[in-house]
Amino acid sequence: MYIQGFLLAVPEDKKEEYRAMADAAWGLFKNFGAIETVEGWEDSVEDGKVTDFRMATKAKPGEKIVFSWIVWPDKATYEDAAARMMSGEGMEDMPTEMPFDGMRMMWGGFEPLFVAGRA
């Protein structure tokens, strides 16, 4: 298992556009071998004293935090999918304009350290 995680801020009034983009992206990710994706829309995100999700994303007033991840069967599948997406494969069905500022989005790949529950 390999996890690709994302953190970003999305204008509150673009929630449905973001959901539609995530739905389209899931089709692509699934086709490239992803097992699962989760898109978490801010419900209870507290402001921190030293750092927090808002500071990390430089969220502006009226933006909500999105915390999401994609589960891949292994790192090799993720790397193959990433290379295919970077080459443009399958991207023709994706929106040309994202409903958020991609310059403030962060992402990374993670090797699971501890997994419990449904996994």
C-alpha positions as CSV (number, residue, x, y, z in Angstrom):
1,M,0.0,0.0,0.0
2,Y,1.1,3.5,-0.8
3,I,-0.6,6.8,0.2
4,Q,-0.6,10.1,-1.8
5,G,-1.8,12.9,0.4
6,F,-3.0,16.4,-0.3
7,L,-3.8,19.6,1.6
8,L,-5.3,22.7,0.0
9,A,-7.8,25.5,0.5
10,V,-10.8,25.9,-1.8
11,P,-13.2,28.8,-2.0
12,E,-16.4,27.8,-0.1
13,D,-18.6,28.7,-3.0
14,K,-16.6,26.3,-5.3
15,K,-17.5,23.2,-3.2
16,E,-19.6,21.6,-6.0
17,E,-17.0,22.4,-8.7
18,Y,-14.4,20.8,-6.5
19,R,-16.5,17.7,-5.9
20,A,-17.1,17.4,-9.6
21,M,-13.4,17.7,-10.3
22,A,-12.7,15.1,-7.6
23,D,-15.2,12.7,-9.2
24,A,-13.6,13.1,-12.6
25,A,-10.1,12.6,-11.1
26,W,-11.2,9.5,-9.4
27,G,-12.1,7.9,-12.8
28,L,-8.6,8.6,-13.9
29,F,-6.9,7.5,-10.7
30,K,-9.0,4.3,-10.6
31,N,-8.1,3.6,-14.3
32,F,-4.4,3.9,-13.3
33,G,-4.7,1.5,-10.4
34,A,-5.8,3.5,-7.3
35,I,-7.7,1.5,-4.7
36,E,-9.5,4.4,-2.9
37,T,-9.7,8.2,-2.6
38,V,-11.1,10.4,0.1
39,E,-11.8,14.1,-0.2
40,G,-12.4,15.6,3.2
41,W,-14.1,19.0,3.2
42,E,-13.5,21.2,6.3
43,D,-16.0,20.7,9.1
44,S,-14.1,21.3,12.3
45,V,-10.7,22.9,11.7
46,E,-9.4,24.9,14.7
47,D,-6.9,27.8,14.4
48,G,-3.6,26.9,16.0
49,K,-1.2,29.0,18.0
50,V,2.0,28.0,16.2
51,T,0.7,26.3,13.0
52,D,-2.4,24.8,11.6
53,F,-4.1,23.8,8.3
54,R,-5.1,27.4,7.4
55,M,-1.5,28.7,7.9
56,A,-0.1,25.8,6.0
57,T,-2.3,26.5,3.0
58,K,-2.3,30.3,3.4
59,A,-6.1,30.0,3.4
60,K,-8.0,33.2,2.8
61,P,-11.3,34.2,4.4
62,G,-14.1,32.3,2.7
63,E,-11.9,29.3,1.9
64,K,-12.4,25.8,3.3
65,I,-9.6,23.3,3.9
66,V,-9.6,20.1,1.9
67,F,-7.6,17.1,3.3
68,S,-7.5,14.2,0.9
69,W,-5.6,11.1,0.0
70,I,-5.4,8.4,-2.6
71,V,-4.6,4.8,-1.7
72,W,-2.5,2.9,-4.2
73,P,-1.6,-0.8,-4.0
74,D,2.1,0.0,-4.0
75,K,4.6,2.7,-4.8
76,A,5.4,1.3,-8.2
77,T,1.7,1.7,-9.3
78,Y,1.6,5.3,-8.0
79,E,4.9,6.1,-9.8
80,D,3.5,4.7,-13.0
81,A,0.3,6.6,-12.7
82,A,2.1,9.8,-11.9
83,A,4.3,9.4,-15.0
84,R,1.3,8.7,-17.1
85,M,-0.6,11.8,-15.8
86,M,2.5,14.0,-16.2
87,S,2.6,12.9,-19.9
88,G,-1.0,14.0,-20.3
89,E,-2.5,10.5,-20.6
90,G,-6.1,10.5,-19.6
91,M,-6.1,14.2,-18.8
92,E,-8.5,15.2,-21.6
93,D,-11.5,14.7,-19.4
94,M,-10.1,16.8,-16.5
95,P,-11.2,20.4,-16.1
96,T,-8.8,22.9,-17.6
97,E,-9.3,25.4,-14.8
98,M,-9.1,24.2,-11.2
99,P,-11.6,25.6,-8.6
100,F,-8.7,26.5,-6.2
101,D,-5.2,28.1,-6.2
102,G,-2.9,25.2,-7.0
103,M,0.1,27.2,-5.9
104,R,-1.0,26.8,-2.3
105,M,-1.7,23.0,-2.6
106,M,0.7,20.6,-1.1
107,W,1.1,16.9,-1.6
108,G,3.4,14.0,-1.0
109,G,3.8,10.3,-1.0
110,F,3.7,8.2,2.2
111,E,4.7,4.7,3.1
112,P,2.2,3.4,5.7
113,L,3.7,3.2,9.2
114,F,0.6,1.9,11.0
115,V,-2.8,0.8,9.4
116,A,-5.8,-0.4,11.4
117,G,-9.5,-0.8,10.7
118,R,-10.9,-1.4,7.3
119,A,-7.5,-1.6,5.6
